[in-house]
Amino acid sequence: MSHGTIDRLVYMANQISKAFAHDPEAKAVAEISDHLKKFWEKRMLAQIFHHLDEGGEGLDPLAKQAVAALQRKAQPA
């Protein structure tokens, strides 16, 4: 994965986060997670999950929470 690719994914996740920042935190996290699940390719999600596992540098707090929530749901029980 190129550094430019993850930078772009972080930027996109943060933009989505900003769109829902006016909502209460729990609702915003759920909306961001839902948006990522609906509109991001599996490859993109895998890359942002890996980035989160490496510390999630650059992700806004809401985006980080949303990616973590989505990652938990994506893992097999």
N, C-alpha and C positions, 0 to 999 in steps of 0.2 A: 504494500500500500504506500503510495507516495505521500509525502508530507503535504503537498498541495491538495490532494484529495481529502485528507482528514481535515485540513483547514477549512475547506469548502463545506464539508459536512457539519463541522462545528458552527460555522457562520450560519448555515441554514437552520440548524436546530435552535440557535440563539434567536434568529429572526422569528421563528414560530413561537418561541417562548415569549418574546416581546408582544406578540399579537394577543396572548392570553394573560399577560401580566396584570391586567385590571381585575381579573377574577380572583376570588379567594384561592389561597394556595392549593388546597386539595383539588378543587375543581380545575384550576389551571394545569396542574400536573396530569390529571386524567385527560383533559382535552389535548394537551401536547402529545401524550402517549398515544391517544387515539389517532391523532393526525399522522404521526410517524408510522403507525401500523397500517393505516389506510393508503398512504401516498408514497412511502419509501420502499424501494426494492429490497428484497432480502439481503442482497449484497451490501447495500448501504447500511442497513441495520446491523449486519455482522461487523462492519467496519467501525461504526460508532460504539457498539458494545465492546469491541476490543479496545478502543480508545478509552472508554470508561474504565475498563479493567486496568489500564495503564495509568489511571489517575484522573482522566477526564479533563486535562488541561484546556482552559479556554471556554469550557461550557458554563453558561450562566447557571446559577443555582436551581432555577425551575427546570431548565433543560436537563441538567444533570439528574435531578430527581425523576423526571419523566422517563429518561433513557433507562435509569436503574429499574423503575417500575415495569417498564416494557420488557426489559431483559429478564426480570424475575418471572413474568408471565410466559415468556418464550421458552424457558427452561423446562425440560420434562420433569414431572413430579417424581 
